[in-house]
Amino acid sequence: MTFSLRFSSLFLAAFMSFGALSAYALNTIPNTLNVAGKNLILNGVGTRTKFILSIYHAGLYLQKKNNNAQQIMAANEPMAIRMNIVSGFASASKMKHALNQGFKNATGGKTAPIQPQINQLLKAAFSGKMNKGDIMDLVYNPATGTQIIKNNKVLTTIKGLPFKQALFGIWLSNRPAQASLKNQLLGKN
């Protein structure tokens, strides 16, 4: 009984520390981002989890609040997703795998038309190391395309609305990376 009680107490303490980290990290997602001279507002913020671990916190930035995922994905207007990596579990290879699966889910398995852009993203953004504390910004500007920015350094710019639609669909499509995260990004907590 004593061992079980101690184990339960340790598990509860560990679980509570993950919650404290999450609350702290969520505060690192700013309320606005500037894209192409426009201030975008934070539409919603959430956490991507795997088992009980927080992998990253994400914020969705739009010109005005919107909780309609289909409208957001289809829109040809400035928007962004910021990811704050909060776990060492988010290695570059695991992120590549997750993004590949996300693109398949978002496109209904029809990635061929945007495969060169997917390859460009994966090569530019996930060839090196991914570290706890990294900030990834996926910033769409209709005039230039989608900029992939890691720790304030532009890694690549990928042209095309279809790519942007699939990229944002990873989190907002009918088969999102995580349903609870989708709802959080849409402000539906």
C-alpha positions as CSV (number, residue, x, y, z in Angstrom):
1,M,0.0,0.0,0.0
2,T,2.8,2.4,0.9
3,F,4.6,1.8,-2.5
4,S,1.3,2.3,-4.4
5,L,0.6,5.5,-2.5
6,R,4.2,6.8,-3.2
7,F,4.0,5.9,-6.9
8,S,0.6,7.6,-7.2
9,S,2.0,10.7,-5.5
10,L,5.1,10.8,-7.8
11,F,2.9,10.3,-10.9
12,L,0.5,13.1,-9.7
13,A,3.5,15.4,-9.1
14,A,5.0,14.7,-12.5
15,F,1.6,15.2,-14.2
16,M,1.1,18.5,-12.4
17,S,4.6,19.7,-13.5
18,F,3.7,19.0,-17.1
19,G,0.6,21.2,-16.6
20,A,2.7,24.0,-15.1
21,L,5.1,23.9,-18.0
22,S,2.2,24.1,-20.4
23,A,0.7,27.1,-18.7
24,Y,4.1,28.8,-18.8
25,A,4.8,27.9,-22.4
26,L,1.4,29.1,-23.5
27,N,2.3,32.5,-22.3
28,T,5.2,32.6,-24.9
29,I,2.7,32.7,-27.8
30,P,2.2,36.4,-28.5
31,N,-1.2,38.0,-29.0
32,T,-0.2,39.4,-32.4
33,L,2.2,38.7,-35.2
34,N,3.1,41.1,-38.0
35,V,2.8,39.6,-41.5
36,A,3.2,41.7,-44.6
37,G,2.7,44.9,-42.7
38,K,-0.5,43.6,-41.1
39,N,-1.0,42.8,-37.5
40,L,-2.6,39.4,-37.2
41,I,-4.4,38.5,-34.0
42,L,-4.2,35.3,-32.1
43,N,-7.3,33.3,-33.0
44,G,-6.6,30.4,-30.6
45,V,-3.8,28.6,-28.9
46,G,-3.4,24.9,-28.0
47,T,-1.1,22.1,-27.2
48,R,-0.1,19.1,-29.3
49,T,0.3,16.1,-27.0
50,K,1.5,12.5,-27.4
51,F,0.5,10.2,-24.6
52,I,0.8,12.6,-21.6
53,L,3.7,14.7,-23.0
54,S,3.3,18.2,-24.4
55,I,5.2,18.2,-27.8
56,Y,4.5,21.8,-28.9
57,H,2.2,24.7,-28.3
58,A,0.7,26.3,-31.4
59,G,-1.1,29.6,-32.1
60,L,-3.2,30.4,-35.1
61,Y,-3.0,34.0,-36.3
62,L,-5.7,35.6,-38.5
63,Q,-6.7,39.1,-39.6
64,K,-9.9,38.7,-37.6
65,K,-11.3,35.9,-35.3
66,N,-12.8,33.0,-37.1
67,N,-13.9,29.6,-35.9
68,N,-14.7,28.1,-39.3
69,A,-11.9,25.8,-40.3
70,Q,-13.0,25.4,-43.9
71,Q,-13.0,29.2,-44.4
72,I,-9.6,29.6,-42.8
73,M,-8.0,26.9,-44.9
74,A,-9.5,28.2,-48.2
75,A,-8.7,31.9,-47.5
76,N,-6.1,33.6,-49.7
77,E,-5.1,36.1,-47.0
78,P,-2.3,36.6,-44.5
79,M,-2.2,34.1,-41.7
80,A,0.3,32.2,-39.6
81,I,0.8,29.3,-37.3
82,R,3.5,29.5,-34.6
83,M,4.8,26.4,-33.0
84,N,6.8,26.5,-29.7
85,I,8.6,23.2,-29.3
86,V,8.4,22.2,-25.6
87,S,9.7,18.7,-25.7
88,G,12.9,16.9,-26.8
89,F,10.6,14.2,-28.2
90,A,9.9,16.5,-31.3
91,S,12.9,15.5,-33.3
92,A,13.3,16.5,-36.9
93,S,12.7,13.0,-38.1
94,K,9.5,12.6,-36.0
95,M,8.3,16.0,-37.2
96,K,8.9,15.0,-40.9
97,H,6.9,11.8,-40.4
98,A,4.1,13.7,-38.6
99,L,3.9,16.3,-41.4
100,N,3.9,13.7,-44.1
101,Q,1.0,12.0,-42.4
102,G,-0.7,15.3,-41.8
103,F,-0.5,16.3,-45.5
104,K,-1.9,12.9,-46.5
105,N,-4.8,13.4,-44.0
106,A,-5.4,17.0,-45.1
107,T,-5.5,16.2,-48.8
108,G,-7.4,12.9,-48.6
109,G,-4.2,11.1,-49.7
110,K,-3.8,13.3,-52.8
111,T,-0.4,14.9,-52.2
112,A,1.0,14.5,-55.7
113,P,0.0,18.0,-56.9
114,I,1.9,19.6,-54.0
115,Q,4.7,16.9,-53.5
116,P,7.5,19.2,-54.7
117,Q,6.4,21.9,-52.2
118,I,6.1,19.3,-49.4
119,N,9.7,18.1,-50.2
120,Q,10.9,21.7,-50.2
121,L,9.4,22.2,-46.7
122,L,10.8,19.0,-45.3
123,K,14.3,19.6,-46.7
124,A,14.5,23.2,-45.7
125,A,13.0,23.0,-42.2
126,F,13.7,19.5,-41.0
127,S,17.1,18.5,-42.3
128,G,18.9,19.8,-39.2
129,K,18.2,19.4,-35.5
130,M,14.9,20.2,-33.7
131,N,15.4,21.4,-30.1
132,K,13.3,22.1,-27.2
133,G,12.7,25.9,-27.2
134,D,12.7,26.2,-31.0
135,I,10.1,28.5,-32.5
136,M,8.7,27.6,-36.0
137,D,6.5,30.1,-37.8
138,L,4.5,29.1,-40.9
139,V,3.6,32.4,-42.4
140,Y,1.3,32.8,-45.4
141,N,1.3,36.0,-47.5
142,P,-0.6,35.8,-50.8
143,A,2.0,38.0,-52.5
144,T,4.9,35.8,-51.7
145,G,3.7,32.4,-50.5
146,T,4.4,30.5,-47.2
147,Q,7.5,31.4,-45.4
148,I,9.0,28.8,-43.1
149,I,10.8,30.6,-40.3
150,K,12.8,28.9,-37.5
151,N,14.0,31.0,-34.6
152,N,13.5,34.2,-36.6
153,K,15.5,32.9,-39.6
154,V,13.7,32.4,-42.9
155,L,14.5,28.9,-44.1
156,T,12.4,28.9,-47.3
157,T,9.4,30.4,-49.1
158,I,7.0,28.1,-50.7
159,K,4.7,29.4,-53.4
160,G,1.1,28.4,-54.0
161,L,-2.3,28.6,-52.3
162,P,-2.9,24.8,-52.6
163,F,0.2,24.2,-50.5
164,K,-0.9,26.7,-47.9
165,Q,-4.4,25.1,-47.8
166,A,-2.9,21.6,-47.2
167,L,-0.4,22.9,-44.7
168,F,-3.0,24.6,-42.6
169,G,-5.2,21.6,-43.1
170,I,-2.8,19.5,-41.1
171,W,-4.3,21.2,-38.0
172,L,-7.7,22.3,-39.4
173,S,-9.0,19.7,-41.8
174,N,-11.6,17.0,-41.1
175,R,-8.7,14.7,-40.2
176,P,-6.5,17.0,-38.1
177,A,-3.3,16.1,-36.3
178,Q,-5.3,16.3,-33.0
179,A,-9.0,17.1,-32.7
180,S,-8.6,19.0,-29.4
181,L,-5.8,21.1,-30.8
182,K,-8.0,22.0,-33.8
183,N,-10.7,23.2,-31.5
184,Q,-8.2,25.2,-29.4
185,L,-6.8,26.9,-32.5
186,L,-10.4,27.7,-33.6
187,G,-11.0,29.3,-30.2
188,K,-13.6,26.6,-29.3
189,N,-11.7,25.3,-26.2
